[in-house]
Amino acid sequence: MVNLKTKIGELILKNPIMPASGTFSEDLAEVLDLNKLGAHVTKTITEEKRCGNPSPRVCEVSGSMLNSIGIPSKGIEYFIDTVIPFYSQYNVPLIVSISAQTSDGFARICERVSVPGVDAIEVNISCPNIEEDGKAFAMRPSTTQSVMTKLRSATDLPLWAKLSPNTGETIEVAMAAEESGADALVVSNTMLSMAIDIHSRKPKLGNLMGGLSGPSLKPIALRMAYQCAKSVSIPIIGCGGISTVEDIIEYLIAGATAIQVGTATFINPNAMVTLLADLENFLQKQNIQNISDLIGSVRDEDATDDVVFMETAP
């Protein structure tokens, strides 16, 4: 029998598979057994009600996807009164994803969702920071440290910091998050991208630009997961372009403790359960008894520090 259990801090997951925020909702209970997942990650919520960005919000690009959803939200009261009670019926840890445009806003919503039934808080510090001219918190170590320090003071629950691929300071941001109280890193969010209709000459998204997800993002997010795993001592949750069991294995070997599935669920709502079965079959065929034997097992002994930690190729 293969042991799929994994630990993220003090939180024990029965398997390493969970949804990426924004790609998972209560509706999926109609098509898959939510008790099979390692954790549940909610759609990102905000204090206030939000309608999201103008349409069109999604478009396909070379086997991947651009989205500019804009974090629509029914507000925190609805979330506490309705969403948390829904997930309480499952024997699965609940991870609440939150977003705000200021450090104080993050701290307020973090404190308000620190209620019974919530096991950890994923903080989407990849979102715009209006205190820094709209640059995402996770773009720089200083703003990462500032927001994470306030978040840490607002709750005793585990904090998972979701990082951005839109920075040239991946390692420094990861270290700042850890030093400021993050208990795990989610690596990573989508990459800012664009697509244009060559006939109308208009951007394909109503908000002009959006986040790239799907297979095209995986090499970037995998590189980030590897670098972060080498640079910090807290767990890494790999996220980006995971659609096959091979993708999962790569992230685990690179150093991720668990993974999140996003775009693949849009293509196949049952993708996470399928991947779970595929993962167990893979480990059995490879005679690997414990998934922990894979984590961080990349054979990189011949790599130099310059190669390992460089942000871009010369």
LINWO-V978722 format. One record per backbone hydrogen bond with DSSP energy under -0.5 kcal/mol. NH is the residue of the N-H (numbers start at 0). CO is the residue of the C=O. Records with the same first field share a line. If there is no record, write none. Layout:
NH = CO / CO
This chain:
2 = 288
3 = 1
5 = 12
7 = 10
8 = 6
10 = 7
11 = 9
12 = 5 / 10
17 = 258
18 = 38
19 = 260
22 = 19
27 = 24
28 = 25
29 = 26
30 = 27
31 = 27
33 = 31
35 = 32
36 = 33
37 = 16
38 = 16
39 = 92
41 = 39 / 94
44 = 96
49 = 72
52 = 68
58 = 65
60 = 63
63 = 60
64 = 212
65 = 58
66 = 210
67 = 56
72 = 49
75 = 46
78 = 74
79 = 75
80 = 76
81 = 77
82 = 77 / 78
83 = 78
85 = 81
86 = 82
87 = 83
88 = 85
89 = 86
91 = 89
92 = 37
94 = 39 / 92
95 = 93 / 119
96 = 94
97 = 121
98 = 44
105 = 101
106 = 102
107 = 103
108 = 104
109 = 105
110 = 106
111 = 107
112 = 108
113 = 110
114 = 112
117 = 114
118 = 93 / 116
119 = 93
120 = 157
121 = 95
122 = 120 / 159
123 = 97 / 121
124 = 122
126 = 123
128 = 134
129 = 100 / 127
130 = 100
131 = 128
132 = 129
133 = 128
134 = 131
136 = 126
137 = 124
138 = 135
139 = 136
143 = 139
144 = 140
145 = 141
146 = 142
147 = 143
148 = 144
149 = 145
150 = 146
151 = 147
152 = 148
153 = 149 / 150
154 = 150 / 151
157 = 118
159 = 120
160 = 158 / 183
161 = 122 / 159
162 = 160 / 185
166 = 164
172 = 168
173 = 169
174 = 170
175 = 171
176 = 172
177 = 173
178 = 174
179 = 175
180 = 177
181 = 176
182 = 158
183 = 158
184 = 234
185 = 160
186 = 184 / 236
187 = 185
188 = 162
190 = 211
192 = 209
196 = 201
197 = 195
200 = 196
203 = 194
205 = 55
207 = 204
208 = 206
209 = 192
210 = 66
211 = 190
212 = 64
214 = 62
216 = 213
217 = 213 / 214
218 = 214
219 = 216
220 = 216
221 = 217
222 = 218
223 = 219
224 = 220
225 = 221
226 = 222
227 = 223
228 = 224
229 = 225
230 = 226 / 227
231 = 227
234 = 182
236 = 184
237 = 235 / 257
238 = 186
239 = 259
242 = 240
247 = 243
248 = 244
249 = 245
250 = 246
251 = 247
252 = 248
253 = 249
254 = 250 / 251
255 = 250
256 = 235
257 = 235
258 = 15
259 = 237
260 = 17
264 = 261
265 = 261 / 262
266 = 262
267 = 263
270 = 267
273 = 269
274 = 270
275 = 271
276 = 272
277 = 273
278 = 274
279 = 275
280 = 276
281 = 277
282 = 278
283 = 279
284 = 280
285 = 281
286 = 283
287 = 282
288 = 286
290 = 2
292 = 289
293 = 290
294 = 290
295 = 251
296 = 293
297 = 252
299 = 297
302 = 299
307 = 303
308 = 304
309 = 305
